[in-house]
Amino acid sequence: MPLIGRIFVIFFAFLIASMAAGMTIALGLLGTQWPVVHGDPVARGWFWGVAFIGSGSAGAASFLPLFLVIILAETFRLRSVLFYAFAGVGIMLLAYYGSGLGNPYEESIDYAGLTREAELVIAAGAVFGLVYWLIAGRKAGAWRDRRGGKGNIP
């Protein structure tokens, strides 16, 4: 029974973390236009549309790798906030470069480092991992304990 409850918590955490990553992408893309978004209903609609698309793409691109990370974390009871933050960044970068979005069409000799889009992906991955940790990662593997993760405390 605790496993079924844990699956619901994991699913809920995945949805909320996807929304947080989408909001990060939307704020990164349209954040400089926030004064315009505040007063214009059409611009506000664009903002929420970008946030919705960012949430959907973050969730869809990270589902399978995140599933593998969740299995690993639940099996070995990994509860470190740094683990989830770096896992979120790694999953998002894998999805970004794996989809071909991070590869420019022309090759250039003067490489300037990370692009703005890659920085947004890194930020969204970190937010994704931190929000997931906040909701579900702090109690990874606790469902296997008889006392709900309290260890040997009577």
DSSP file (Angstrom, degrees, kcal/mol; ACC not computed):
  #  RESIDUE AA STRUCTURE BP1 BP2  ACC     N-H-->O    O-->H-N    N-H-->O    O-->H-N    TCO  KAPPA ALPHA  PHI   PSI    X-CA   Y-CA   Z-CA
    1    1 A M     >        0   0    0      0, 0.0     4,-1.7     0, 0.0     3,-0.2   0.000 360.0 360.0 360.0 -40.1    0.0    0.0    0.0
    2    2 A P  H  >  +     0   0    0      0, 0.0     4,-2.1     0, 0.0     5,-0.1   0.837 360.0  58.5 -63.5 -28.4    2.8    2.5    0.7
    3    3 A L  H  > S+     0   0    0      2,-0.2     4,-2.1     1,-0.2     5,-0.1   0.898 103.5  50.6 -66.2 -39.4    4.2    1.9   -2.8
    4    4 A I  H  > S+     0   0    0     -3,-0.2     4,-1.7     1,-0.2    -1,-0.2   0.918 111.5  48.0 -65.4 -42.6    0.9    2.9   -4.4
    5    5 A G  H  X S+     0   0    0     -4,-1.7     4,-2.0     1,-0.2    -1,-0.2   0.885 110.2  52.9 -62.7 -38.2    0.9    6.1   -2.4
    6    6 A R  H  X S+     0   0    0     -4,-2.1     4,-2.6     1,-0.2    -2,-0.2   0.876 105.0  54.6 -66.3 -37.3    4.5    6.7   -3.4
    7    7 A I  H  X S+     0   0    0     -4,-2.1     4,-2.4     2,-0.2    -1,-0.2   0.902 108.1  49.6 -63.7 -40.3    3.7    6.3   -7.1
    8    8 A F  H  X S+     0   0    0     -4,-1.7     4,-2.6     2,-0.2    -1,-0.2   0.901 111.1  49.5 -64.0 -40.5    1.0    9.0   -6.8
    9    9 A V  H  X S+     0   0    0     -4,-2.0     4,-2.7     2,-0.2    -2,-0.2   0.913 111.2  49.5 -64.2 -42.1    3.5   11.4   -5.0
   10   10 A I  H  X S+     0   0    0     -4,-2.6     4,-2.2     2,-0.2    -2,-0.2   0.914 112.2  47.6 -63.5 -43.6    6.1   10.7   -7.7
   11   11 A F  H  X S+     0   0    0     -4,-2.4     4,-2.1     2,-0.2    -2,-0.2   0.926 113.2  47.9 -64.1 -44.8    3.5   11.5  -10.5
   12   12 A F  H  X S+     0   0    0     -4,-2.6     4,-2.4     1,-0.2     5,-0.2   0.910 111.9  50.1 -61.4 -43.2    2.3   14.6   -8.7
   13   13 A A  H  X S+     0   0    0     -4,-2.7     4,-2.6     1,-0.2    -1,-0.2   0.881 108.6  53.2 -63.6 -38.1    5.9   15.8   -8.2
   14   14 A F  H  X S+     0   0    0     -4,-2.2     4,-2.1     2,-0.2    -1,-0.2   0.916 110.5  46.9 -62.6 -43.5    6.7   15.1  -11.9
   15   15 A L  H  X S+     0   0    0     -4,-2.1     4,-2.1     2,-0.2    -2,-0.2   0.931 115.0  44.7 -65.0 -45.9    3.7   17.3  -13.0
   16   16 A I  H  X S+     0   0    0     -4,-2.4     4,-2.3     1,-0.2    -2,-0.2   0.898 113.5  50.5 -66.9 -39.8    4.6   20.2  -10.6
   17   17 A A  H  X S+     0   0    0     -4,-2.6     4,-2.3    -5,-0.2    -1,-0.2   0.873 109.0  52.3 -66.0 -36.2    8.3   20.0  -11.5
   18   18 A S  H  X S+     0   0    0     -4,-2.1     4,-2.3     2,-0.2    -1,-0.2   0.904 109.9  48.8 -64.5 -40.9    7.4   20.1  -15.3
   19   19 A M  H  X S+     0   0    0     -4,-2.1     4,-2.4     2,-0.2    -2,-0.2   0.903 111.0  50.1 -65.0 -39.9    5.2   23.2  -14.7
   20   20 A A  H  X S+     0   0    0     -4,-2.3     4,-1.9     2,-0.2    -2,-0.2   0.895 111.0  48.9 -66.0 -39.3    8.1   24.9  -12.7
   21   21 A A  H  X S+     0   0    0     -4,-2.3     4,-2.2     2,-0.2    -1,-0.2   0.896 110.8  51.0 -66.5 -39.2   10.5   24.1  -15.6
   22   22 A G  H  X S+     0   0    0     -4,-2.3     4,-2.6     1,-0.2    -2,-0.2   0.897 109.2  50.2 -63.5 -40.5    8.0   25.5  -18.1
   23   23 A M  H  X S+     0   0    0     -4,-2.4     4,-2.8     2,-0.2     5,-0.2   0.876 109.0  52.8 -65.0 -36.4    7.7   28.7  -16.1
   24   24 A T  H  X S+     0   0    0     -4,-1.9     4,-2.1     2,-0.2    -2,-0.2   0.919 110.9  46.3 -63.6 -43.7   11.5   28.9  -16.0
   25   25 A I  H  X S+     0   0    0     -4,-2.2     4,-2.3     2,-0.2     5,-0.2   0.920 113.8  49.0 -64.7 -43.3   11.7   28.6  -19.7
   26   26 A A  H  X S+     0   0    0     -4,-2.6     4,-2.9     1,-0.2    -2,-0.2   0.914 112.7  46.7 -64.5 -42.8    8.9   31.2  -20.2
   27   27 A L  H  X S+     0   0    0     -4,-2.8     4,-1.4     1,-0.2    -1,-0.2   0.866 113.0  50.6 -66.9 -34.7   10.5   33.7  -17.8
   28   28 A G  H  < S+     0   0    0     -4,-2.1    -2,-0.2    -5,-0.2     4,-0.2   0.878 117.7  38.3 -69.0 -37.3   13.8   33.2  -19.5
   29   29 A L  H  < S+     0   0    0     -4,-2.3    -2,-0.2    -5,-0.2     3,-0.2   0.897 135.0  19.6 -78.9 -41.8   12.4   33.8  -23.0
   30   30 A L  H >< S+     0   0    0     -4,-2.9     3,-1.2    -5,-0.2    -3,-0.2   0.271  90.1 107.0-114.9  10.3    9.9   36.5  -22.2
   31   31 A G  G >< S+     0   0    0     -4,-1.4     3,-1.4     1,-0.3    -1,-0.1   0.811  76.4  57.4 -63.6 -31.4   11.2   37.9  -18.9
   32   32 A T  G 3  S+     0   0    0      1,-0.3    -1,-0.3    -4,-0.2     4,-0.1   0.704 104.8  53.8 -72.2 -17.0   12.6   41.1  -20.4
   33   33 A Q  G X> S+     0   0    0     -3,-1.2     4,-2.2     1,-0.2     3,-0.7   0.174  72.6 116.4 -98.9  16.5    9.1   41.8  -21.6
   34   34 A W  H <> S+     0   0    0     -3,-1.4     4,-2.2     1,-0.2    -1,-0.2   0.860  70.6  55.9 -58.6 -39.8    7.4   41.5  -18.2
   35   35 A P  H 3> S+     0   0    0      0, 0.0     4,-0.9     0, 0.0    -1,-0.2   0.881 111.0  45.7 -60.4 -34.3    6.3   45.1  -18.0
   36   36 A V  H <> S+     0   0    0     -3,-0.7     4,-1.9     1,-0.2     3,-0.4   0.897 111.5  51.8 -71.4 -40.6    4.4   44.7  -21.3
   37   37 A V  H  < S+     0   0    0     -4,-2.2     7,-0.2     1,-0.2    -1,-0.2   0.845 102.9  60.9 -64.5 -33.6    3.0   41.3  -20.2
   38   38 A H  H  < S+     0   0    0     -4,-2.2    -1,-0.2    -5,-0.2    -2,-0.2   0.857 116.4  28.3 -64.3 -35.4    1.7   42.9  -17.0
   39   39 A G  H  < S+     0   0    0     -4,-0.9    -1,-0.2    -3,-0.4    -2,-0.2   0.701 108.6  70.7-101.2 -20.6   -0.5   45.4  -18.8
   40   40 A D     X  -     0   0    0     -4,-1.9     4,-2.1     1,-0.1     5,-0.2  -0.868  58.8-158.2-105.8 121.4   -1.5   43.7  -22.1
   41   41 A P  H  > S+     0   0    0      0, 0.0     4,-1.9     0, 0.0    -1,-0.1   0.838  95.1  53.3 -67.0 -31.4   -3.9   40.7  -22.0
   42   42 A V  H  > S+     0   0    0      2,-0.2     4,-2.0     1,-0.2     5,-0.1   0.926 110.5  46.5 -67.9 -43.5   -2.7   39.4  -25.4
   43   43 A A  H  > S+     0   0    0      1,-0.2     4,-2.4     2,-0.2    -1,-0.2   0.875 110.5  53.6 -65.3 -36.2    0.9   39.5  -24.2
   44   44 A R  H  X S+     0   0    0     -4,-2.1     4,-2.4    -7,-0.2    -1,-0.2   0.891 107.2  51.8 -63.9 -38.6   -0.1   37.8  -21.0
   45   45 A G  H  X S+     0   0    0     -4,-1.9     4,-2.1     2,-0.2    -2,-0.2   0.894 108.9  50.2 -63.8 -40.3   -1.8   35.1  -23.1
   46   46 A W  H  X S+     0   0    0     -4,-2.0     4,-2.8     2,-0.2     5,-0.2   0.916 109.4  52.4 -62.0 -43.1    1.5   34.6  -25.1
   47   47 A F  H  X S+     0   0    0     -4,-2.4     4,-2.3     1,-0.2    -2,-0.2   0.945 112.2  43.3 -59.1 -49.5    3.4   34.3  -21.8
   48   48 A W  H  X S+     0   0    0     -4,-2.4     4,-2.3     1,-0.2    -1,-0.2   0.825 112.4  54.8 -69.4 -29.3    1.1   31.6  -20.5
   49   49 A G  H  X S+     0   0    0     -4,-2.1     4,-2.6     2,-0.2    -1,-0.2   0.922 109.4  46.2 -65.6 -44.2    1.1   29.8  -23.9
   50   50 A V  H  X S+     0   0    0     -4,-2.8     4,-2.8     2,-0.2    -2,-0.2   0.896 112.6  51.4 -64.4 -39.3    4.9   29.7  -23.8
   51   51 A A  H  X S+     0   0    0     -4,-2.3     4,-2.3    -5,-0.2    -2,-0.2   0.905 110.9  48.1 -63.4 -41.0    4.8   28.5  -20.2
   52   52 A F  H  X S+     0   0    0     -4,-2.3     4,-2.4     2,-0.2    -2,-0.2   0.925 114.1  45.3 -65.6 -45.2    2.3   25.7  -21.2
   53   53 A I  H  X S+     0   0    0     -4,-2.6     4,-2.6     1,-0.2     5,-0.2   0.896 113.1  51.3 -66.2 -39.6    4.4   24.6  -24.2
   54   54 A G  H  X S+     0   0    0     -4,-2.8     4,-2.3    -5,-0.2    -2,-0.2   0.890 110.5  49.2 -63.2 -38.9    7.5   24.7  -22.1
   55   55 A S  H  X S+     0   0    0     -4,-2.3     4,-2.3     2,-0.2    -2,-0.2   0.922 112.9  46.8 -65.7 -43.9    5.9   22.6  -19.4
   56   56 A G  H  X S+     0   0    0     -4,-2.4     4,-2.6     1,-0.2     5,-0.2   0.911 114.9  45.2 -65.4 -42.4    4.7   20.1  -22.0
   57   57 A S  H  X S+     0   0    0     -4,-2.6     4,-2.5     2,-0.2     5,-0.2   0.884 112.8  51.0 -71.2 -36.2    8.0   19.8  -23.7
   58   58 A A  H  X S+     0   0    0     -4,-2.3     4,-1.3    -5,-0.2    -2,-0.2   0.918 114.7  44.0 -64.9 -41.8   10.0   19.6  -20.5
   59   59 A G  H  X S+     0   0    0     -4,-2.3     4,-0.7    -5,-0.2    -2,-0.2   0.913 116.3  45.4 -69.0 -42.7    7.7   16.8  -19.3
   60   60 A A  H >< S+     0   0    0     -4,-2.6     3,-0.5    -5,-0.2     4,-0.4   0.901 114.7  47.1 -68.7 -40.5    7.7   14.9  -22.5
   61   61 A A  H 3< S+     0   0    0     -4,-2.5    -1,-0.2     1,-0.2    -2,-0.2   0.786 118.5  40.4 -73.1 -26.0   11.4   15.2  -23.1
   62   62 A S  H 3X S+     0   0    0     -4,-1.3     4,-2.1    -5,-0.2     5,-0.2   0.408  86.8  95.9-104.6   3.4   12.4   14.2  -19.6
   63   63 A F  H <X S+     0   0    0     -4,-0.7     4,-2.2    -3,-0.5     5,-0.1   0.960  88.1  38.0 -63.9 -55.7    9.9   11.4  -18.9
   64   64 A L  H  > S+     0   0    0     -4,-0.4     4,-1.8     2,-0.2    -1,-0.2   0.938 120.0  44.6 -67.2 -47.7   11.9    8.3  -19.8
   65   65 A P  H  > S+     0   0    0      0, 0.0     4,-2.0     0, 0.0    -1,-0.2   0.902 114.6  50.9 -62.2 -36.7   15.3    9.4  -18.4
   66   66 A L  H  X S+     0   0    0     -4,-2.1     4,-2.8     1,-0.2    -2,-0.2   0.879 105.1  56.7 -66.6 -36.3   13.6   10.7  -15.3
   67   67 A F  H  X S+     0   0    0     -4,-2.2     4,-2.0    -5,-0.2    -1,-0.2   0.906 108.4  47.1 -59.1 -42.2   11.8    7.4  -14.8
   68   68 A L  H  X S+     0   0    0     -4,-1.8     4,-2.1     2,-0.2    -1,-0.2   0.891 112.4  49.3 -67.4 -39.5   15.3    5.7  -14.8
   69   69 A V  H  X S+     0   0    0     -4,-2.0     4,-2.9     2,-0.2    -2,-0.2   0.887 109.7  52.3 -66.2 -38.5   16.6    8.2  -12.3
   70   70 A I  H  X S+     0   0    0     -4,-2.8     4,-2.8     2,-0.2     5,-0.3   0.912 109.1  49.2 -64.3 -42.6   13.6    7.7  -10.1
   71   71 A I  H  X S+     0   0    0     -4,-2.0     4,-2.1     2,-0.2    -1,-0.2   0.924 113.4  47.1 -61.8 -43.7   14.1    4.0  -10.0
   72   72 A L  H  X S+     0   0    0     -4,-2.1     4,-2.3     2,-0.2    -2,-0.2   0.928 114.5  46.4 -61.9 -46.7   17.8    4.5   -9.2
   73   73 A A  H  X>S+     0   0    0     -4,-2.9     5,-1.9     1,-0.2     4,-0.7   0.893 114.5  46.2 -66.6 -40.5   16.9    7.0   -6.4
   74   74 A E  H  <5S+     0   0    0     -4,-2.8    -1,-0.2     3,-0.2    -2,-0.2   0.866 113.7  49.6 -70.6 -35.3   14.2    4.9   -4.9
   75   75 A T  H  <5S+     0   0    0     -4,-2.1    -2,-0.2    -5,-0.3    -1,-0.2   0.934 122.7  30.1 -68.1 -46.4   16.3    1.7   -5.0
   76   76 A F  H  <5S-     0   0    0     -4,-2.3    -1,-0.2    -5,-0.2    -2,-0.2   0.326 106.2-121.6 -98.1   7.4   19.4    3.3   -3.3
   77   77 A R  T  <5 -     0   0    0     -4,-0.7     2,-0.6     1,-0.2    -3,-0.2   0.905  40.9-178.2  53.7  48.0   17.4    5.8   -1.2
   78   78 A L      < +     0   0    0     -5,-1.9    -1,-0.2    -6,-0.2    62,-0.2  -0.694  14.2 161.9 -79.9 117.5   19.2    8.8   -2.8
   79   79 A R        +     0   0    0     -2,-0.6     2,-0.3    60,-0.1    -1,-0.1   0.193  23.2 129.7-123.3  14.3   17.9   11.9   -1.0
   80   80 A S     >  -     0   0    0      1,-0.1     4,-1.6     2,-0.0     5,-0.2  -0.533  52.7-145.3 -77.8 134.4   20.5   14.5   -1.8
   81   81 A V  H  > S+     0   0    0     -2,-0.3     4,-2.2     1,-0.2     5,-0.2   0.853 102.1  55.5 -65.2 -33.9   19.3   17.8   -3.2
   82   82 A L  H  > S+     0   0    0      2,-0.2     4,-2.7     1,-0.2     5,-0.3   0.874 102.7  55.7 -67.4 -36.1   22.5   18.0   -5.3
   83   83 A F  H  > S+     0   0    0      1,-0.2     4,-2.3     2,-0.2    -1,-0.2   0.939 111.5  43.0 -59.6 -46.5   21.7   14.6   -6.8
   84   84 A Y  H  X S+     0   0    0     -4,-1.6     4,-2.3     2,-0.2    -2,-0.2   0.865 113.9  51.0 -70.2 -36.2   18.3   15.8   -8.0
   85   85 A A  H  X S+     0   0    0     -4,-2.2     4,-2.1    44,-0.2    44,-0.3   0.945 115.3  41.5 -66.0 -47.0   19.6   19.2   -9.2
   86   86 A F  H  X S+     0   0    0     -4,-2.7     4,-2.7     2,-0.2    -2,-0.2   0.853 113.7  53.4 -70.2 -33.3   22.4   17.7  -11.2
   87   87 A A  H  X S+     0   0    0     -4,-2.3     4,-2.6    -5,-0.3     5,-0.2   0.911 109.3  49.2 -65.9 -40.7   20.1   14.9  -12.5
   88   88 A G  H  X S+     0   0    0     -4,-2.3     4,-2.3     2,-0.2    38,-0.2   0.914 113.0  46.8 -63.0 -43.0   17.6   17.5  -13.7
   89   89 A V  H  X S+     0   0    0     -4,-2.1     4,-2.6    36,-0.3     5,-0.2   0.932 113.9  48.1 -64.2 -45.3   20.3   19.5  -15.4
   90   90 A G  H  X S+     0   0    0     -4,-2.7     4,-2.4     1,-0.2    -2,-0.2   0.902 112.3  48.3 -62.7 -41.7   21.7   16.3  -17.0
   91   91 A I  H  X S+     0   0    0     -4,-2.6     4,-2.4     2,-0.2    -1,-0.2   0.921 113.5  46.7 -66.0 -43.8   18.3   15.1  -18.2
   92   92 A M  H  X S+     0   0    0     -4,-2.3     4,-2.7     2,-0.2    -2,-0.2   0.906 113.6  47.9 -67.0 -40.9   17.3   18.5  -19.7
   93   93 A L  H  X S+     0   0    0     -4,-2.6     4,-2.8     2,-0.2     5,-0.4   0.902 111.4  51.5 -65.6 -38.9   20.7   18.8  -21.5
   94   94 A L  H  X S+     0   0    0     -4,-2.4     4,-2.2    -5,-0.2    -2,-0.2   0.924 113.3  44.6 -61.3 -43.9   20.4   15.3  -22.8
   95   95 A A  H  X S+     0   0    0     -4,-2.4     4,-1.5     2,-0.2     6,-0.3   0.898 114.5  49.6 -67.0 -39.9   16.9   16.1  -24.1
   96   96 A Y  H  <>S+     0   0    0     -4,-2.7     5,-1.1     2,-0.2     6,-1.0   0.952 120.4  33.1 -66.1 -51.0   18.0   19.4  -25.6
   97   97 A Y  H ><5S+     0   0    0     -4,-2.8     3,-0.6     1,-0.2    -1,-0.2   0.815 116.1  57.8 -77.6 -28.8   21.1   18.2  -27.4
   98   98 A G  H 3<5S+     0   0    0     -4,-2.2    -1,-0.2    -5,-0.4    -2,-0.2   0.800 103.0  53.8 -69.4 -28.5   19.5   14.8  -28.2
   99   99 A S  T 3<5S-     0   0    0     -4,-1.5    -1,-0.2    -5,-0.2    -2,-0.2   0.605 114.7-116.2 -81.1 -10.4   16.6   16.4  -30.0
  100  100 A G  T X 5S+     0   0    0     -3,-0.6     3,-0.8    -4,-0.4    -3,-0.2   0.458  84.7 116.4  91.2   1.0   19.0   18.3  -32.2
  101  101 A L  T 3 <S+     0   0    0     -5,-1.1    -4,-0.2    -6,-0.3    -5,-0.1   0.782  72.7  54.7 -72.3 -25.7   17.9   21.8  -31.0
  102  102 A G  T 3  S+     0   0    0     -6,-1.0    -1,-0.2    -9,-0.1    -5,-0.1   0.494  88.8  88.5 -88.1  -2.5   21.3   22.5  -29.6
  103  103 A N  S <  S-     0   0    0     -3,-0.8     2,-0.1    -6,-0.1    -1,-0.0  -0.850  72.2-139.2-100.1 118.5   23.3   21.9  -32.8
  104  104 A P        -     0   0    0      0, 0.0    -2,-0.1     0, 0.0     4,-0.0  -0.400  12.8-129.7 -71.7 153.9   23.6   24.9  -35.1
  105  105 A Y  S    S+     0   0    0     -2,-0.1     2,-0.4     2,-0.0    -2,-0.0   0.863  92.0  54.0 -73.2 -35.6   23.3   24.3  -38.8
  106  106 A E  S    S-     0   0    0     -3,-0.0     2,-0.4     2,-0.0     0, 0.0  -0.781  84.1-129.1-100.5 145.8   26.5   26.1  -39.7
  107  107 A E        -     0   0    0     -2,-0.4     2,-0.4     2,-0.0    -2,-0.0  -0.758  26.0-166.6 -91.7 136.8   29.8   25.2  -38.2
  108  108 A S        -     0   0    0     -2,-0.4     3,-0.1     1,-0.1    -2,-0.0  -0.955  23.4-152.5-126.8 142.5   31.7   28.0  -36.8
  109  109 A I  S    S+     0   0    0     -2,-0.4     2,-1.6     1,-0.2    -1,-0.1   0.867  88.3  69.2 -78.7 -37.7   35.3   28.2  -35.7
  110  110 A D  S    S-     0   0    0      2,-0.0     2,-0.5     0, 0.0    -1,-0.2  -0.628  72.2-172.4 -87.7  87.2   34.8   31.0  -33.2
  111  111 A Y        -     0   0    0     -2,-1.6     3,-0.1     1,-0.1    -2,-0.0  -0.679  11.5-164.6 -82.4 126.0   32.8   29.1  -30.6
  112  112 A A        -     0   0    0     -2,-0.5     2,-0.3     1,-0.3    -1,-0.1   0.385  37.8-115.3 -94.9   3.4   31.5   31.5  -27.9
  113  113 A G  S    S+     0   0    0      0, 0.0    -1,-0.3     0, 0.0     2,-0.1  -0.765  73.8  10.5 101.2-147.6   30.6   28.9  -25.3
  114  114 A L  S    S-     0   0    0     -2,-0.3     2,-0.1    -3,-0.1     0, 0.0  -0.438  71.6-134.0 -71.4 140.7   27.1   28.2  -24.1
  115  115 A T     >  -     0   0    0     -2,-0.1     4,-1.9     1,-0.1     5,-0.1  -0.418  26.1-106.8 -84.5 168.5   24.2   29.8  -25.9
  116  116 A R  H  > S+     0   0    0      1,-0.2     4,-2.1     2,-0.2     5,-0.1   0.871 121.1  54.5 -64.5 -36.4   21.3   31.5  -24.2
  117  117 A E  H  > S+     0   0    0      2,-0.2     4,-2.0     1,-0.2    -1,-0.2   0.897 107.0  50.0 -65.4 -40.0   19.1   28.6  -25.0
  118  118 A A  H  > S+     0   0    0      2,-0.2     4,-2.2     1,-0.2    -1,-0.2   0.873 109.2  52.4 -66.3 -35.8   21.5   26.1  -23.4
  119  119 A E  H  X S+     0   0    0     -4,-1.9     4,-2.4     2,-0.2    -2,-0.2   0.892 108.7  50.2 -65.1 -38.6   21.6   28.4  -20.3
  120  120 A L  H  X S+     0   0    0     -4,-2.1     4,-2.7     2,-0.2    -2,-0.2   0.884 109.6  51.1 -64.6 -38.0   17.8   28.3  -20.2
  121  121 A V  H  X S+     0   0    0     -4,-2.0     4,-2.4     2,-0.2    -2,-0.2   0.905 110.2  49.2 -66.1 -41.2   17.8   24.6  -20.4
  122  122 A I  H  X S+     0   0    0     -4,-2.2     4,-2.3     2,-0.2    -2,-0.2   0.926 113.2  46.8 -63.1 -45.1   20.3   24.3  -17.6
  123  123 A A  H  X S+     0   0    0     -4,-2.4     4,-2.4     1,-0.2    -2,-0.2   0.916 112.7  49.1 -63.9 -42.8   18.2   26.6  -15.4
  124  124 A A  H  X S+     0   0    0     -4,-2.7     4,-2.6     1,-0.2    -1,-0.2   0.886 111.1  50.7 -64.9 -38.1   15.0   24.7  -16.2
  125  125 A G  H  X S+     0   0    0     -4,-2.4     4,-2.6     2,-0.2   -36,-0.3   0.900 110.4  48.6 -65.6 -40.7   16.7   21.4  -15.4
  126  126 A A  H  X S+     0   0    0     -4,-2.3     4,-2.5   -38,-0.2    -2,-0.2   0.919 113.5  46.6 -65.3 -42.8   18.0   22.7  -12.1
  127  127 A V  H  X S+     0   0    0     -4,-2.4     4,-2.6     2,-0.2     5,-0.3   0.913 111.7  52.3 -64.2 -41.7   14.5   24.0  -11.2
  128  128 A F  H  X S+     0   0    0     -4,-2.6     4,-2.3     1,-0.2    -2,-0.2   0.947 112.8  44.0 -57.3 -50.6   13.0   20.8  -12.3
  129  129 A G  H  X S+     0   0    0     -4,-2.6     4,-2.4   -44,-0.3   -44,-0.2   0.888 114.5  48.6 -64.6 -40.5   15.3   18.7  -10.1
  130  130 A L  H  X S+     0   0    0     -4,-2.5     4,-2.3     2,-0.2    -1,-0.2   0.900 112.7  46.9 -69.2 -40.4   14.9   21.0   -7.1
  131  131 A V  H  X S+     0   0    0     -4,-2.6     4,-1.7     2,-0.2     5,-0.2   0.909 112.8  50.2 -68.0 -40.3   11.1   21.1   -7.2
  132  132 A Y  H  X>S+     0   0    0     -4,-2.3     4,-3.1    -5,-0.3     5,-1.9   0.925 111.3  48.9 -62.2 -43.2   11.0   17.3   -7.7
  133  133 A W  H  <>S+     0   0    0     -4,-2.4     5,-1.7     3,-0.2    -2,-0.2   0.908 108.2  54.7 -61.3 -41.5   13.3   16.9   -4.7
  134  134 A L  H  <5S+     0   0    0     -4,-2.3    -1,-0.2     1,-0.2    -2,-0.2   0.863 120.1  30.4 -61.7 -36.8   11.2   19.2   -2.6
  135  135 A I  H  <5S-     0   0    0     -4,-1.7    -2,-0.2    -5,-0.1    -1,-0.2   0.909 143.1  -3.8 -90.1 -47.6    8.0   17.2   -3.2
  136  136 A A  T ><5S+     0   0    0     -4,-3.1     3,-1.0    -5,-0.2    -3,-0.2   0.708 115.3  70.1-122.0 -29.1    9.2   13.6   -3.7
  137  137 A G  G > <S+     0   0    0     -5,-1.9     3,-1.4     1,-0.2    -4,-0.2   0.756  86.2  68.4 -72.1 -24.8   12.9   13.3   -3.5
  138  138 A R  G 3 <S+     0   0    0     -5,-1.7    -1,-0.2     1,-0.3    -4,-0.1   0.766 107.9  39.3 -65.7 -23.4   13.4   14.0    0.1
  139  139 A K  G X  S+     0   0    0     -3,-1.0     3,-2.1    -6,-0.2     4,-0.4  -0.040  80.6 156.8-115.3  30.2   11.7   10.8    1.1
  140  140 A A  T <  S+     0   0    0     -3,-1.4   -66,-0.1     1,-0.3    -3,-0.1  -0.371  74.4   5.5 -61.5 128.1   13.1    8.5   -1.6
  141  141 A G  T >  S+     0   0    0     -2,-0.1     3,-1.3   -64,-0.1     4,-0.4   0.396  93.2 118.4  80.9  -2.2   13.0    4.9   -0.6
  142  142 A A  G X   +     0   0    0     -3,-2.1     3,-1.2     1,-0.3     7,-0.4   0.753  61.0  71.4 -68.9 -22.8   11.0    5.7    2.6
  143  143 A W  G 3  S+     0   0    0     -4,-0.4    -1,-0.3     1,-0.2  -140,-0.1   0.710  90.2  61.8 -65.6 -18.9    8.1    3.6    1.5
  144  144 A R  G <  S+     0   0    0     -3,-1.3    -1,-0.2  -142,-0.1     2,-0.2   0.706  87.4  86.9 -81.1 -19.7   10.2    0.4    2.1
  145  145 A D  S X  S-     0   0    0     -3,-1.2     3,-0.9    -4,-0.4    -4,-0.0  -0.523  78.4-134.8 -78.1 148.2   10.6    1.2    5.8
  146  146 A R  T 3  S+     0   0    0      1,-0.2    -1,-0.1    -2,-0.2    -4,-0.0   0.818 104.3  46.8 -70.4 -30.6    7.9   -0.1    8.1
  147  147 A R  T 3  S-     0   0    0      4,-0.2    -1,-0.2    -5,-0.0     3,-0.2   0.116 123.3 -96.1-103.3  21.6    7.7    3.2   10.0
  148  148 A G  S <  S-     0   0    0     -3,-0.9    -5,-0.1    -6,-0.2    -6,-0.1   0.827  83.7 -45.1  74.1  32.7    7.6    5.5    7.0
  149  149 A G  S    S+     0   0    0     -7,-0.4    -1,-0.2    -8,-0.1    -6,-0.1   0.605 104.7 118.6  91.7  11.3   11.2    6.4    6.7
  150  150 A K    >   -     0   0    0      1,-0.3     3,-1.0    -3,-0.2     2,-0.2   0.475  60.0-151.1 -91.3  -0.9   11.9    7.1   10.4
  151  151 A G  T 3   -     0   0    0      1,-0.2    -1,-0.3    -9,-0.1    -4,-0.2  -0.485  61.2 -18.3  74.0-135.4   14.5    4.3   10.7
  152  152 A N  T 3  S+     0   0    0     -2,-0.2    -1,-0.2     2,-0.0    -2,-0.0   0.138  92.7 130.3 -97.0  19.0   14.8    2.7   14.1
  153  153 A I    <         0   0    0     -3,-1.0    -3,-0.1     1,-0.1    -2,-0.0  -0.599 360.0 360.0 -74.0 128.4   13.1    5.4   16.1
  154  154 A P              0   0    0      0, 0.0    -1,-0.1     0, 0.0    -3,-0.1   0.508 360.0 360.0 -70.8 360.0   10.5    3.8   18.4
